[in-house]
Amino acid sequence: MRFQRQKNHVIDLLFPIAVLFVFAISSFLVLILSAHIYSSQTQKMNTGYTVHTSLAYVAEKIRQNDSDGGISAGTFQGQECLVLKGGSGDIRYTTYIYSYKGKLKELTLRDGTDASLSDGKDILAVADFSVSEIRPGLFRFTSTDTDGTTASVTISERSRQ
């Protein structure tokens, strides 16, 4: 019986190492690219979050208080604001939504009660918030966040239709 001796070549060792190296580099590049894509998408999502959240908040407040004549654009102590009038029984109240010192604020007062702009509850950090009544029952709200991103929405009262 004769034994055959197999010859080992250097390529038998280098080829698996090379394949492993290529696989490791490819995995690393995919990881770096996916981290970059995730980071950029998260930043894009966060950029508009404050602006769109503030406008969604105002839209929801309008829907909650939608009664004939209950919604108007006005001023509270010289500050432009959204004015929502409502009541329960004999008690009448007014809610003001406005921007003051970099914050979107909400202040609900019983009619005849005095308060100041700083008494409102902080909702979100905004650089600017404006309200305009385009025509009776149709409002345009514009919000700018602290990064300078601006968005606006136009909302109509459904109770006036």
C-alpha positions in Angstrom: 0.0 0.0 0.0 1.3 3.3 -0.9 0.4 6.5 0.9 0.0 9.6 -1.0 1.3 12.6 0.6 -0.7 15.7 -0.1 1.3 18.8 -0.8 0.2 21.9 1.1 0.4 25.1 -0.7 0.5 28.6 0.7 -2.7 29.4 -1.2 -4.5 26.9 0.9 -3.9 29.1 4.0 -4.1 32.5 2.3 -7.4 32.1 0.5 -9.6 31.5 3.6 -7.9 34.4 5.4 -8.5 36.6 2.4 -12.2 35.7 2.2 -12.5 36.3 6.0 -10.8 39.7 5.6 -13.1 40.8 2.7 -16.1 39.7 4.7 -15.0 41.7 7.7 -14.3 44.8 5.7 -17.7 44.5 3.9 -19.5 44.1 7.2 -17.7 47.1 8.7 -18.6 49.3 5.7 -22.3 48.2 5.8 -22.3 49.1 9.5 -20.8 52.5 9.0 -23.2 53.3 6.1 -26.3 52.2 8.0 -25.2 54.3 11.1 -24.9 57.3 8.9 -28.3 56.8 7.3 -29.9 56.3 10.7 -28.3 59.4 12.0 -29.4 61.6 9.1 -33.0 60.3 9.2 -33.2 60.9 12.9 -32.0 64.4 12.5 -34.5 65.1 9.7 -37.3 63.7 11.8 -36.3 65.8 14.9 -35.9 69.0 12.8 -39.6 69.3 12.1 -40.9 67.7 15.3 -41.4 70.9 17.3 -43.0 72.9 14.5 -45.4 70.2 13.5 -46.2 69.2 17.0 -47.1 72.8 17.9 -49.3 73.1 14.9 -51.0 69.8 15.6 -51.6 70.9 19.2 -53.3 74.1 18.0 -55.4 72.2 15.5 -56.6 69.8 18.1 -57.5 72.7 20.5 -59.6 74.2 17.7 -61.4 70.9 17.1 -62.0 70.5 20.9 -63.5 74.1 21.1 -65.2 74.3 17.8 -68.5 76.1 18.6 -70.0 79.0 16.7 -68.1 82.1 17.5 -65.9 80.4 20.1 -62.6 80.7 18.1 -60.9 83.9 17.1 -57.5 85.5 16.5 -56.8 88.2 19.1 -54.4 89.7 21.5 -53.7 89.1 25.2 -51.7 91.9 26.9 -50.4 93.0 23.5 -49.3 89.5 22.4 -50.9 87.9 19.3 -52.8 84.8 20.3 -55.5 82.3 19.5 -58.6 82.9 21.6 -60.9 80.0 22.5 -64.1 80.8 24.4 -66.1 78.2 26.2 -68.0 77.5 29.3 -69.8 75.0 31.5 -73.2 76.1 32.9 -73.0 79.7 34.1 -69.1 79.6 34.2 -67.5 81.2 31.1 -63.8 80.9 30.4 -61.3 81.9 27.8 -58.2 80.0 26.7 -55.3 81.9 25.1 -52.6 80.2 23.1 -49.6 82.4 22.4 -45.8 82.6 22.2 -43.9 84.2 25.1 -40.2 84.2 25.8 -39.4 81.3 23.4 -42.3 79.1 24.6 -45.7 78.2 23.2 -48.0 78.8 26.1 -51.6 78.1 27.0 -53.6 80.1 29.6 -57.2 79.3 30.6 -58.9 82.0 32.6 -62.4 82.4 34.0 -63.9 85.5 32.4 -63.2 88.5 34.5 -60.0 87.1 36.0 -56.7 88.9 35.5 -53.4 87.2 34.7 -50.1 88.0 33.0 -48.4 86.4 30.0 -45.9 84.5 32.2 -48.8 82.7 34.0 -49.5 80.4 31.0 -48.5 76.8 30.9 -45.5 76.0 28.8 -46.3 73.7 25.9 -43.2 73.6 23.6 -40.1 75.7 22.9 -40.8 77.8 19.8 -39.0 80.9 18.4 -42.2 82.4 17.0 -45.9 81.6 16.7 -48.4 83.7 14.8 -52.1 83.6 14.3 -54.1 85.3 11.5 -57.7 85.1 10.6 -57.9 85.0 6.8 -61.6 85.3 6.8 -64.3 84.5 9.4 -63.8 80.9 10.5 -60.6 80.4 8.5 -57.2 80.7 10.4 -53.6 80.4 9.4 -51.0 79.4 12.1 -47.3 79.7 11.5 -44.7 78.3 13.9 -40.9 78.6 13.9 -38.8 76.3 16.1 -35.6 77.2 17.8 -33.6 75.8 14.8 -35.3 78.2 12.4 -37.6 75.6 10.8 -40.9 77.2 9.9 -44.2 75.6 9.0 -47.8 76.8 8.7 -51.3 75.3 8.6 -54.6 76.6 7.6 -57.6 75.4 9.7 -61.3 76.2 9.4 -64.0 76.1 12.0 -66.4 73.4 11.2 -69.2 74.9 13.2 -69.5 77.9 10.9 -70.2 75.8 7.8 
